[in-house]
Amino acid sequence: METIADTTFPVQYEQLEELAKRKLPNDVFDYVQSGAGAEETLRANRQAFEQWKIVPRFLKDVSHLSTKVKVNGTEIAAPILLAPIGMQGIVHGEGELASARAAAKENLPFVSSTVSSYSMEEIASETHGVRWFQLYYPNDPAIAKSLVERAETAGYTAIVITVDTAMLGYRERDRSNRYSPFLLGKGIANYEADAVFNERMSRSENASFLDEMKKIFYKSSLCWEDIAYLRSITTLPIYLKGILSAEDARTAADFGIEGIVVSNHGGRQLDGCIASLDALSSIKKEVGDELTILFDSGIRRGADIVKALALGADAVFVGRPYLYGLAVDGEVGVQRVLKQLKEDLFISLSLAGVSSLKELNEQWVQRA
Ligand SMILES: Cc1cc2nc3c(=O)[nH]c(=O)nc-3n(C[C@H](O)[C@H](O)[C@H](O)COP(=O)(O)O)c2cc1C
């Protein structure tokens, strides 16, 4: 087995971030690394992980531990998915193509963003790996339907609807830098390839592509009826990403969807909102028996995943770490990050005395 010592690739997350910083233009790095507002929530995400501590159990046989789990009906190598990250072309020319290939090699699902730099069909043709499609619900039901149908045809096996983005968060660093990858046309591939959107374009005289897309690509009036509509037009499992309250989780369960992603978008949307980790426990109590609970925002190491699983997550999304891997070394970089995370998770679980993922529960953690 190749070991980490064989490579010069950074092992520490902080080194990886530093290397990505040196490689990327300042405005691009800021776009990836920053959070909204004063970045209170960005920091809170990490502080929450530091406040929860693992209580290990010893003298248990962990020699048969496997990190394999079934998520959305498919067995994957570990309870880790690649979070939807838009516009990956800004950090590496191969963007999502490289990330999706790396995910497939590690047998982890790739969640492809609506605003990817390559179209969902191009990404699908690169890999036979498990892939899900993330939907920014457009303000035009015909386009919502078209995007979802294309995802089904291209072999995506779940739809993740991001619900925390009625509009873009107030990101101070991007505003200071006057940087918007969207306005630079970096995340439009799915719309460019969409027949229904192109039809709409042909009817709107003189409108530029970006202006037309800007009009509809977030739906600030998004509400539960839209979720019900989507439920009625697709048989694909639906996950709502951005849920932070037990109340919303309850409504989601009542709407008959398959799961939720407990997430604050990596601190990029509403600044001042609670750390994602602090939302898990009450949500688990409310819907743990009914919904698949996924989690993201702040996962950096294996021990973080142990804590999230103990507090109720069935699996986690990881965001910035793999994007930094992509920035530093393309597909190989993403694969390194995923390999390291898997190995770290395996060791952390074993040292915590977890002999099977099924037994991990809240008794394994304690607030410091
Ligand atoms: C540069 C960047 C772009 C993102 N783009 C999207 C996106 O297109 N759709 C989405 O639902 N979430 C998006 N997210 C949020 C991630 O899916 C995820 O919630 C977040 O990165 C998790 O936090 P972490 O980076 O601390 O792991 C993005 C995050 C980053 C850092």
The ligand as an SDF file (V2000), in Angstrom:
LIG
                    3D

 31 33  0  0  0  0  0  0  0  0999 V2000
  -16.1990   27.5940   -3.3720 C   0  0  0  0  0  0  0  0  0  0  0  0
  -17.4690   26.9590   -2.8950 C   0  0  0  0  0  0  0  0  0  0  0  0
  -18.5340   26.8090   -3.7910 C   0  0  0  0  0  0  0  0  0  0  0  0
  -19.7270   26.2080   -3.3720 C   0  0  0  0  0  0  0  0  0  0  0  0
  -20.7270   25.9880   -4.2820 N   0  0  0  0  0  0  0  0  0  0  0  0
  -21.8780   25.3870   -3.8930 C   0  0  0  0  0  0  0  0  0  0  0  0
  -22.8980   25.0820   -4.8350 C   0  0  0  0  0  0  0  0  0  0  0  0
  -22.7630   25.3500   -6.0250 O   0  0  0  0  0  0  0  0  0  0  0  0
  -24.0270   24.4910   -4.3710 N   0  0  0  0  0  0  0  0  0  0  0  0
  -24.2150   24.1720   -3.0440 C   0  0  0  0  0  0  0  0  0  0  0  0
  -25.2590   23.6470   -2.6710 O   0  0  0  0  0  0  0  0  0  0  0  0
  -23.2370   24.4250   -2.1410 N   0  0  0  0  0  0  0  0  0  0  0  0
  -22.0770   24.9980   -2.5290 C   0  0  0  0  0  0  0  0  0  0  0  0
  -21.0700   25.1960   -1.6170 N   0  0  0  0  0  0  0  0  0  0  0  0
  -21.2460   24.7240   -0.2320 C   0  0  0  0  0  0  0  0  0  0  0  0
  -20.7670   23.2710   -0.0850 C   0  0  0  0  0  0  0  0  0  0  0  0
  -21.6160   22.3780   -0.7540 O   0  0  0  0  0  0  0  0  0  0  0  0
  -20.7180   22.8340    1.3770 C   0  0  0  0  0  0  0  0  0  0  0  0
  -21.9620   23.0860    1.9790 O   0  0  0  0  0  0  0  0  0  0  0  0
  -19.6130   23.5190    2.1790 C   0  0  0  0  0  0  0  0  0  0  0  0
  -18.4630   23.7390    1.4080 O   0  0  0  0  0  0  0  0  0  0  0  0
  -19.2770   22.6370    3.3740 C   0  0  0  0  0  0  0  0  0  0  0  0
  -18.3620   23.2480    4.1970 O   0  0  0  0  0  0  0  0  0  0  0  0
  -16.7780   22.9330    4.1740 P   0  0  0  0  0  0  0  0  0  0  0  0
  -16.2330   23.6470    2.9880 O   0  0  0  0  0  0  0  0  0  0  0  0
  -16.3570   23.5080    5.4630 O   0  0  0  0  0  0  0  0  0  0  0  0
  -16.5960   21.4210    4.0900 O   0  0  0  0  0  0  0  0  0  0  0  0
  -19.8640   25.7810   -2.0250 C   0  0  0  0  0  0  0  0  0  0  0  0
  -18.7880   25.9180   -1.1370 C   0  0  0  0  0  0  0  0  0  0  0  0
  -17.5930   26.4840   -1.5620 C   0  0  0  0  0  0  0  0  0  0  0  0
  -16.4480   26.5730   -0.5940 C   0  0  0  0  0  0  0  0  0  0  0  0
  1  2  1  0
  2  3  1  0
  2 30  2  0
  3  4  2  0
  4  5  1  0
  4 28  1  0
  5  6  2  0
  6  7  1  0
  6 13  1  0
  7  8  2  0
  7  9  1  0
  9 10  1  0
 10 11  2  0
 10 12  1  0
 12 13  2  0
 13 14  1  0
 14 15  1  0
 14 28  1  0
 15 16  1  0
 16 17  1  0
 16 18  1  0
 18 19  1  0
 18 20  1  0
 20 21  1  0
 20 22  1  0
 22 23  1  0
 23 24  1  0
 24 25  2  0
 24 26  1  0
 24 27  1  0
 28 29  2  0
 29 30  1  0
 30 31  1  0
M  END
$$$$
